[in-house]
Amino acid sequence: MKEIYHGYYATRIYLPLSRLSRSWRRFFRHLRGKPGPFLQNIRLPGISWKECTRQRAIKIWEKKEENGNVRISELAILSALAADCINGSNLFEIGTFNGRTTINLALNSPAQCRIFTLDLPPDLETPSSTAKSERPICKKALPGSRYEKYRMICPAAVKKIQQLFGNSAAFDYSPYKGSCSLVFVDGSHAYDYVVSDSRAAMDLVCKDGIIIWHDYGIWEEVTRALEALEMQKGWGLRNISGTSLVYWRKV
């Protein structure tokens, strides 16, 4: 199956090369004293993806990456974590974008899981508090276009998905509190949003559940917010080596 091949390539070939590339680029930029705007030096300790999941035979759909999507290695790790979820629990995604991650969460998670994915309504003006450089990404068609095309191919998986609309900073998360075995935070990259979304994620996750943040070390305000939260709260956040993902498990 090509889905398993894509998962093998993502974790066994792409990820090690990506880890090496990021390390070298950070090292040489540090020597030059010129940190890149989209590859900052990072302070959170690292963790191997293999320490985060029991899954090794990982399946990936929608391999092609578009601007704003997670990398294929990151998609594989998220897919593996979805497969680890407790059957009947919820998965919550803050930031649907085009739904590439959403459909992989749905296809990889146990049959009785539900996937709630939150995004701005397509007709809503992008809030001024979002990071200026991410506003072009926010101006898209209806969120979830890449999972919608699976409605006829994999109806059972798409039926697990519930699209929610709203501003993540003002959204009422109370119906989902403490019910989620996986929460993926990939909304606005503005500092205040990252802090707000992180606090919401902490309320959503159930015991032994996992939170994953995207774009750490890539978007400056995401990096700054997560490192500040770790300094203030001492949560035990870890950067999954070779990726821009941050991992935390509720014990």
N, C-alpha and C positions, 0 to 999 in steps of 0.2 A: 504493500500500500504506500502510495506516495506521501500520505500524511505522516507515517512513521519515519520514512526517509527524511522528510523535512525536519522532524523533531530531532533525529540523530545528527543531521548536518548542523542544526542550530546550536546544540549543546556540546558536541564533540569536535566540531571543526570551527564554526563561526565564533563561538564564545571564547575558546582559548586564544584565537588570533586577535579578537577584539580586546581581551584583557591585556595582551602584550602591547598592542597598539596604543591603548589609552595610557598604560604605564610609561611607555617611552615618550609619548607626546607631553605628558605632564612633567616628566623629568627634564626634558630639553627646554620647555617653556619656563620651568623654574630656574634653570641655569641662565637663561637669557633675561630673567626678571620680567617676562611678559606673559602673564597668564592669559589664556584665551577666553573670549567672552562666552564660549559654549563648552568649555572644558576646564573647570576650576580645580584647584587643589582641594582635596577633601580630608576631613578629620574623623569621620565615623569609621570604626574598625570594620574590617571585611569579614565576610563569611562565604563559604563555597555554596553554590546552589544545591549540591548534593546533601548538605546538612539541613536544608530547608524542606526537602521532600523525599519520599520513599520511591517516587516514580522514576523509572529509567527509560521505558519504552513510551516516549511522549509523541502525541499526535498533534499536528498543526494543520489547520485549514487557513485559506487566505494568506498564503506565504508572502505575496507581494506587499512591500512596505510603501506607504505614501507619507508625504510630509505631515508630521503630527502623530504618526503611529509609533508604537514601540518597535524596537529592533526585533529581528526574528529570534535571537537568543532570549530576549526578555519575554517574548510571546510564548516560547517553549516553557520557560519557568512558570509563568502564570497558568499555562495549561496544565502543567504537572500539579501545581497547588490546587487547581480546581478539581482535578481527579482525586486528590486527597480529602476533599471536603466530606463532611458527614452527610449521609443521604437524608434528605428532608430539610436540611438547613438552607439558609439564604446566602446568596453572594451579592455584594453590593459594589457597584462601579460608579465612582464620582467622575463624570466626564465620558460621555459616550463616543463623541466625535463621529466617525463613520461606521462604528460597530464592529470593526475587525477583531478587537479583543473580546467584545461581547459574545460573538458567535463562538469563539474558541472556548470561553468559559461555559457556554451552554452545551457544547458538544462534548466537552471533557468531564464535566461534573456529573455526579450520580443522577439517576433518572428522576428522583423526587425533589431535587434541588430547584430553587427558583432564583433567577438572576434579575435584580433590580438595577437599572442603569439610568443615571440622572444626567441631564444636559439642559442647556438653555433652550427655550422655545425658539424655533427658527425665525419667528417674526419679531422676537424681542431684540431691541437695540443692545449691543454689547456694552455691559457696564463699564463706566469710565475707570473703575478701580482695577480692572484687569490690566495685566502687563501690556504695554503698547505694542511690543514686538509679536505678541500672540494674537492680536486682534484679527489679522487676515485669516488665521486658522479658524477663528470663531465664526467667520462669515461663510457658512457652508449651507448646503441644502438640508433637508430633513435629516436629523441625526439617525444613525443606524442603517444607512443605505447598504452596507456590506453584509448585514445579517438578514435584511429583508429579502434578498435574492435567494435565501435558503428556505423561505417559507413553503415552497412547493417541494424542494429536494429533501429537506429534513424537518418536516412539520413538527415533530415531537420536540426537537431541540428549540426551535423558534418559539414554540408555545410556552416554554419555560421562561422566556424573556418578557419583562414588563418595562416598557419605556416610561420614564418619569420626566417631567419637565419642571424647571424652576432654577432659581439662583441658589447655588449650593450654600451660600452664606446665610440665606434666609429660609431655607427649606425645612419643613417639619419632618424630622427623622424618627419621631417617637414611635410610629407603628412598627419600625424595624429594629428598635433598640434591643441589643443583646441577642439577636437572632442569626447573626452572620458568621459563618466559618471562614469567609474570605472577604476582605474589603480592599478594593483597588482605588487608590487616590491618584487621579490624573486629570484634575480640573484646571482651574486658573493657576498660572505660575506666579502670580503676585503674592508677595510676602503674607499679607493679611489673610488672603484666601487659603494659602497653604496651612497657616495656623488654624483657621476656622475649620477647614476640611479635616485636618488631623484630629481635632477635638471631637468632631462628629464621628469620625471613624472609630475612635476609642469607645464611644457610646454604642456603636453598632455591633462591634465584634463580640462573639460569645467566648466562653472559656475554651481555651486551647485553639481559638481561632487566630487567623493571621491577617495582618495589615501589610500591604505593599504600596509604597509610594514610587512614582515615576519621575524621572528627570533630575535626580540628585547628581550634582557635579556637572550638570549640563546647563540648567537655568539658574542663574546666580541667586535669585530670590528664593527659589526652592531649596538650594543648598544652604543658604543663610538661615532660613526658617527652620529647617530640620535640625541643623546643628544647634541653633538657639534652644529649640524645644528639648533636645537631648541634654543640653547643659542645665536647663531649668528643671526638667522633670526626671532625668535619669532613667528613661524608659528602657534603655538597652537596645537602641536602634543599631542595625547593622547594614552596611552596604554589601549587596551580593556582588562578589568580585567579578570584574569584567563587564558590569552592567551599570545602568543608572538607577537601578532598583534599590530601595531600602526596605528591609525586612524586620518585622516585629511579631512575636507570638505572645498571646495572652496566656499566662499560666495561672 
